[in-house]
Amino acid sequence: MNAKECTMHALVAGGGIGGLAAALSLARQGYRVTVLERAGAFTELGAGIQLAPNAFDALDRLGVGRRVRERAVYIAELRFMDGVTGENVATVPVTERYRRRFANPYAVVHRVDLYQPLLAACGAADGIELVSGATVRSYAQDPSGVTVSTAEGRTFSGDLLVGADGIRSAIRDQLVGDGDPRICGHTIYRSVIPLRKVPEDLRWNAVTLWAAPGWHFVHYVIGGGKYLNLAATIDDGASTAVSGRPAPRDHVRDRFGEVRGPARRLLELGEEWREWVLCDRDPVDVWTDGRVTLLGDAAHPMLQYAAQGACQSLEDAVVLGEVLGGAAFGDVPERLEKYNAERRRRTARIQLLAREMGEQLYHPAGEAARVRNAMLRSMGEDDLYQHMAWLHGARPLWEETP
């Protein structure tokens, strides 16, 4: 790693994808970084992640793009299917022409295949210390810097603090104070199965979405082509947060009784399902307080429907490092305000887009669904690419959000 000379020390609360990316970005600017992770080990659970070109641009800037590419599955297209009629409403090719347009591929990975390259790079960096079993609960600032206190009774001090501790961030709670996340009333069930169990006629090289009134179902290959990721979401009015709870196979089958055709065949293959109730937060303009800032889900948690959560965390990390590059101790508060200002409009737009997609694109019924289908069918490849440009494009398109 080609790190610049710097004497400052950054604390990062949270050792997930965003926290490790922030550590790498700051270390590349010469910062000494301590990453504080509440779990007993640095690891990542979950299933598949979609990585648009903007994510690969960020990963390249963090020095791990090649390693993630080696683990990725390069799909041929994004498919939007009508879950009632079985019609293929729209297809977005994401092969050579798309890659030339956006300077990078669209790919899918298992979360571990994104997380492990970030973790390995942090472990190999001289300036990064990884501390597990450290649950950050609060922070305090004084003229000498910032200090965090953990639930385990430890304290850590540095020149700045990055809260990358997720949607229920303790740093956000102190900084923004906006209470619990918003429960959106949708429950998602996820399963990962060996591809060898999937009939060959259903092994599509695509991210496929089946949309129907009140539910949708997404599937794609991950793990270097060894596994199929299944994600079924139902608009059930859920009002209590759930995160990763095991769900009986028959329960999932029964909840999605309306699923038919190829989607049904795939749903029936699901094993060891887990469920989450989806949550997000309203956008906020200010997520910086002196020497403290937020990043990723702590700053702008978003629903899955735009497939940009991890991508935006990676963008945050790159911009944070660039903004803090060459900063003196006294510059930090102003630089963090600049980072906040550069990121807030884009991330807020994506938060609201994800909500809109869940309501208007994925789950409409009757005439609204017919209008949606007609709109999507009317769009050619160039039209679709143009609509995606602000979202998927690499920098400098990141700064072009109106």
C-alpha positions in Angstrom: 0.0 0.0 0.0 1.3 3.4 -1.0 0.4 5.4 2.1 1.2 9.1 2.5 2.9 10.5 5.5 0.5 11.5 8.3 0.7 11.5 12.0 -3.0 11.5 12.8 -5.0 8.6 14.3 -8.5 7.8 13.1 -11.0 5.6 15.1 -13.6 3.6 13.1 -16.6 2.2 14.9 -17.8 -0.9 13.1 -15.9 -3.5 11.2 -18.3 -4.3 8.4 -17.9 -3.5 4.7 -18.1 0.3 5.2 -15.8 0.4 8.3 -13.1 -1.7 6.6 -13.4 0.4 3.4 -13.0 3.6 5.5 -10.0 2.2 7.2 -8.3 1.4 3.9 -9.1 4.8 2.5 -7.7 6.6 5.4 -4.6 4.4 5.7 -3.9 5.2 2.0 -3.8 8.8 3.1 -1.2 7.9 5.8 -3.6 7.8 8.8 -3.1 5.4 11.6 -6.5 3.7 12.0 -8.1 1.6 14.8 -11.2 -0.3 13.8 -13.4 -1.2 16.7 -15.8 -4.2 16.0 -18.4 -5.3 18.5 -18.4 -9.0 17.5 -15.8 -11.4 18.8 -14.3 -11.7 15.4 -14.2 -9.8 12.1 -16.6 -11.7 9.8 -19.5 -11.0 7.5 -22.8 -12.9 7.3 -25.5 -12.7 4.8 -26.0 -13.7 1.2 -25.7 -11.9 -2.2 -24.7 -8.4 -3.1 -25.1 -6.7 -6.4 -22.1 -4.5 -7.4 -22.7 -1.8 -10.0 -19.8 -0.1 -11.8 -19.6 2.7 -9.2 -18.8 0.0 -6.6 -15.9 -1.3 -8.7 -14.6 2.2 -9.3 -14.5 2.7 -5.5 -12.9 -0.7 -4.9 -10.2 0.1 -7.4 -9.5 3.3 -5.6 -9.2 1.3 -2.4 -6.7 -1.1 -3.9 -8.9 -4.3 -3.7 -10.8 -4.2 -7.1 -8.8 -7.0 -8.6 -9.4 -9.3 -5.7 -13.1 -8.7 -5.7 -13.3 -9.2 -9.5 -11.6 -12.6 -9.1 -14.5 -13.7 -6.8 -17.4 -12.0 -8.7 -20.0 -13.5 -11.1 -20.3 -11.4 -14.2 -24.0 -11.6 -15.2 -25.2 -11.0 -18.8 -28.4 -9.0 -18.0 -30.9 -7.6 -15.5 -34.3 -9.1 -16.1 -37.6 -7.7 -14.9 -40.4 -10.3 -15.0 -44.1 -9.9 -14.3 -44.8 -12.3 -11.5 -48.5 -12.6 -12.5 -48.3 -13.2 -16.2 -44.7 -14.6 -16.4 -43.9 -12.0 -19.1 -40.3 -10.8 -19.5 -41.2 -7.1 -19.3 -37.7 -5.6 -19.7 -34.1 -6.7 -20.0 -31.0 -4.6 -19.4 -27.9 -6.1 -21.0 -24.8 -5.5 -18.8 -22.1 -7.0 -21.0 -19.6 -5.3 -23.3 -21.7 -2.2 -24.4 -22.8 -1.5 -20.8 -19.2 -2.0 -19.5 -17.9 0.5 -22.1 -20.6 3.0 -21.2 -19.9 2.8 -17.4 -16.2 1.9 -17.5 -16.7 -1.1 -15.2 -18.8 -4.3 -15.0 -22.0 -5.1 -13.2 -21.5 -8.2 -11.1 -22.8 -10.2 -8.1 -20.9 -11.6 -5.2 -21.5 -13.4 -1.9 -21.0 -10.8 0.9 -18.0 -12.8 2.1 -16.4 -12.4 -1.4 -16.5 -8.6 -0.9 -15.7 -8.6 2.8 -12.7 -10.9 2.7 -10.6 -8.8 0.3 -11.3 -5.7 2.4 -10.3 -7.6 5.6 -7.2 -9.1 4.0 -6.1 -5.6 2.8 -6.7 -4.1 6.3 -4.7 -7.0 7.9 -1.8 -6.4 5.6 -1.7 -2.7 6.2 0.9 -1.5 8.7 -1.2 1.4 9.9 -4.5 -0.4 10.6 -5.3 -2.1 13.9 -8.3 -4.4 14.1 -9.9 -4.7 17.5 -12.7 -7.1 18.1 -15.0 -7.4 21.1 -15.2 -3.6 21.3 -18.8 -2.3 21.3 -18.7 1.5 20.9 -21.4 3.1 23.0 -20.6 6.9 23.1 -18.0 9.5 22.3 -16.7 12.7 23.8 -14.6 15.5 22.3 -12.2 18.0 23.7 -9.4 20.2 22.3 -7.1 17.2 22.2 -9.3 15.0 20.0 -12.1 12.4 20.5 -12.5 9.5 22.8 -14.9 6.6 22.6 -16.2 4.4 25.4 -17.2 0.8 24.8 -19.7 -1.5 26.5 -16.8 -3.6 27.7 -15.4 -0.7 29.8 -12.6 0.3 27.4 -11.7 3.7 26.0 -9.9 4.6 22.8 -8.7 8.1 21.7 -7.9 9.5 18.4 -8.0 12.6 16.2 -11.3 11.8 14.5 -14.1 9.2 14.7 -15.9 7.5 11.9 -19.2 5.9 12.9 -19.7 3.0 10.5 -21.7 1.0 13.0 -24.8 0.3 11.0 -28.4 1.2 10.9 -28.7 1.1 14.7 -25.5 3.1 15.1 -24.7 4.3 18.7 -22.7 7.1 17.1 -25.7 8.3 15.1 -27.9 8.1 18.2 -25.7 10.5 20.0 -24.9 12.7 16.9 -28.3 12.9 15.2 -30.7 11.5 17.9 -33.5 10.5 15.5 -34.5 7.4 17.4 -35.2 3.9 16.0 -35.0 3.1 12.3 -38.2 3.3 10.2 -39.8 -0.2 9.8 -41.0 -0.3 6.2 -43.5 -3.1 6.5 -41.8 -5.6 4.2 -40.3 -8.9 5.2 -37.5 -10.5 3.2 -36.6 -14.2 3.3 -33.1 -15.2 2.1 -31.6 -18.6 1.2 -28.4 -19.7 -0.5 -28.4 -23.1 -2.1 -25.8 -25.1 -4.1 -26.1 -24.5 -7.8 -25.8 -28.3 -8.4 -29.3 -28.6 -6.9 -30.8 -26.2 -9.5 -32.1 -27.7 -12.8 -30.0 -26.6 -15.7 -32.8 -24.8 -17.4 -33.1 -22.4 -14.5 -29.4 -21.6 -14.2 -29.8 -18.1 -15.8 -26.8 -15.8 -16.0 -28.9 -12.9 -14.9 -30.2 -11.0 -11.9 -33.9 -11.8 -12.3 -36.7 -10.0 -10.5 -40.3 -11.3 -10.5 -42.7 -8.5 -9.5 -46.3 -9.0 -8.4 -48.9 -7.3 -6.2 -47.5 -7.3 -2.7 -44.4 -9.5 -3.3 -41.3 -9.9 -5.4 -38.7 -12.5 -5.8 -35.0 -12.1 -6.9 -32.5 -14.7 -7.7 -28.9 -14.8 -9.1 -25.8 -17.0 -9.0 -23.0 -16.1 -6.5 -19.9 -17.7 -5.0 -18.0 -18.0 -8.3 -20.9 -19.8 -9.8 -21.3 -22.4 -7.0 -24.4 -21.1 -5.3 -27.8 -19.5 -6.1 -28.9 -16.6 -4.0 -32.7 -16.4 -3.4 -34.5 -13.4 -1.9 -38.3 -13.3 -1.6 -40.0 -10.2 -0.2 -43.6 -9.8 0.9 -45.4 -6.5 1.7 -47.0 -7.9 4.9 -47.2 -4.7 7.1 -44.6 -6.1 9.5 -44.2 -3.7 12.4 -41.5 -5.3 14.5 -37.8 -5.4 13.5 -36.4 -8.8 12.8 -32.8 -9.5 11.7 -31.7 -12.9 10.4 -34.2 -15.1 12.3 -34.5 -18.7 11.0 -37.7 -19.3 9.0 -39.2 -22.7 8.5 -39.2 -23.9 4.8 -42.9 -24.6 4.8 -43.6 -21.1 6.3 -41.8 -19.4 3.4 -43.6 -21.6 0.8 -47.0 -20.8 2.3 -46.3 -17.1 2.4 -45.6 -17.1 -1.3 -48.4 -19.3 -2.4 -49.1 -17.1 -5.4 -45.6 -17.6 -6.9 -45.9 -19.7 -10.1 -43.9 -21.0 -13.0 -40.0 -21.0 -13.0 -40.1 -18.7 -9.9 -42.0 -21.3 -8.0 -39.6 -24.1 -8.9 -36.7 -22.0 -7.6 -38.6 -21.0 -4.4 -39.3 -24.6 -3.7 -35.5 -25.3 -3.7 -34.8 -22.9 -0.9 -33.3 -24.3 2.3 -32.4 -22.8 5.7 -34.3 -19.6 5.1 -33.7 -16.6 7.3 -35.9 -13.5 7.6 -35.4 -9.8 8.0 -38.0 -7.0 8.4 -36.7 -4.2 6.2 -35.9 -0.8 7.8 -34.4 2.5 6.7 -34.3 6.1 7.9 -35.3 9.4 6.5 -32.4 11.4 5.0 -30.7 14.0 7.1 -28.5 16.9 6.0 -26.0 16.8 8.9 -24.2 13.7 10.0 -21.0 15.3 11.2 -20.2 16.8 14.7 -16.8 18.3 15.0 -14.3 15.5 14.8 -17.0 12.8 14.4 -18.8 11.7 11.2 -21.0 8.9 10.0 -20.6 6.5 7.0 -22.7 3.9 5.2 -25.8 2.6 6.9 -25.1 4.8 10.0 -25.3 7.9 7.8 -27.9 6.9 5.1 -29.5 3.5 5.6 -31.5 2.5 2.5 -33.8 -0.2 1.4 -32.5 -2.9 -0.9 -34.6 -2.0 -3.9 -31.9 0.2 -5.7 -29.2 -2.4 -4.9 -26.9 0.4 -3.8 -26.4 0.0 0.0 -22.9 -1.5 -0.2 -22.0 0.6 -3.2 -22.8 3.8 -1.4 -20.7 2.7 1.7 -17.7 2.2 -0.6 -18.3 5.6 -2.3 -18.4 7.2 1.2 -15.1 5.6 2.1 -13.3 6.9 -1.0 -14.6 10.4 -0.6 -13.8 10.5 3.1 -10.2 9.5 2.4 -9.8 12.0 -0.4 -11.3 14.9 1.6 -9.1 14.1 4.6 -5.9 13.7 2.6 -3.2 16.1 3.7 -5.3 17.6 6.6 -3.7 19.0 9.6 -5.2 18.4 13.1 -7.0 21.7 13.1 -8.5 21.1 9.6 -10.4 17.9 10.6 -13.8 19.4 11.5 -14.0 21.5 8.4 -12.9 18.6 6.2 -15.5 16.3 7.7 -18.2 19.0 7.0 -17.0 19.0 3.4 -17.3 15.2 3.2 -20.8 15.4 4.6 -21.7 18.1 2.0 -20.3 16.1 -0.9 -22.3 13.0 0.0 -25.6 14.0 1.4 -27.5 14.9 -1.7 -26.5 11.8 -3.7 -27.2 9.4 -0.8 -30.5 11.1 0.1 -31.7 10.8 -3.5 -30.9 7.1 -3.5 -32.6 6.5 -0.2 -35.8 8.0 -1.6 -35.4 6.2 -4.9 -35.2 2.9 -3.1 -38.4 3.6 -1.3 -40.1 4.6 -4.5 -39.0 1.5 -6.3 -40.4 -0.7 -3.6 -43.8 1.0 -3.9 -44.2 1.8 -7.6 -42.0 -0.7 -9.4 -42.0 -3.9 -7.5 -45.4 -4.3 -5.9 -48.2 -2.5 -7.8 -51.4 -4.2 -8.9 -54.0 -3.9 -11.6 -53.8 -0.7 -13.8 -50.7 0.5 -12.0 -48.9 -2.7 -12.9 -50.0 -2.4 -16.5 -48.8 1.2 -16.7 -45.5 0.1 -15.2 -45.1 -2.7 -17.7 -45.9 -0.4 -20.6 -43.4 2.2 -19.4 -40.6 -0.4 -19.1 -41.4 -2.0 -22.5 -41.2 1.4 -24.2 -37.6 2.0 -23.1 -34.8 0.9 -25.4 -31.3 0.0 -24.3 -29.9 3.5 -24.6 -32.9 4.9 -22.6 -32.3 2.4 -19.8 -28.6 3.2 -19.7 -29.3 6.9 -19.6 -31.7 6.5 -16.6 -29.0 4.5 -14.8 -26.1 6.9 -15.6 -26.3 9.0 -12.4 -26.6 5.9 -10.3 -24.1 3.4 -11.8 -21.6 5.8 -13.3 -18.1 6.1 -11.9 -16.8 9.5 -10.8 -17.0 12.3 -11.8 -20.6 11.2 -12.4 -21.0 10.7 -8.6 -21.0 14.5 -8.3 -23.7 15.0 -11.0 -26.7 14.2 -8.8 -29.1 17.2 -9.3 
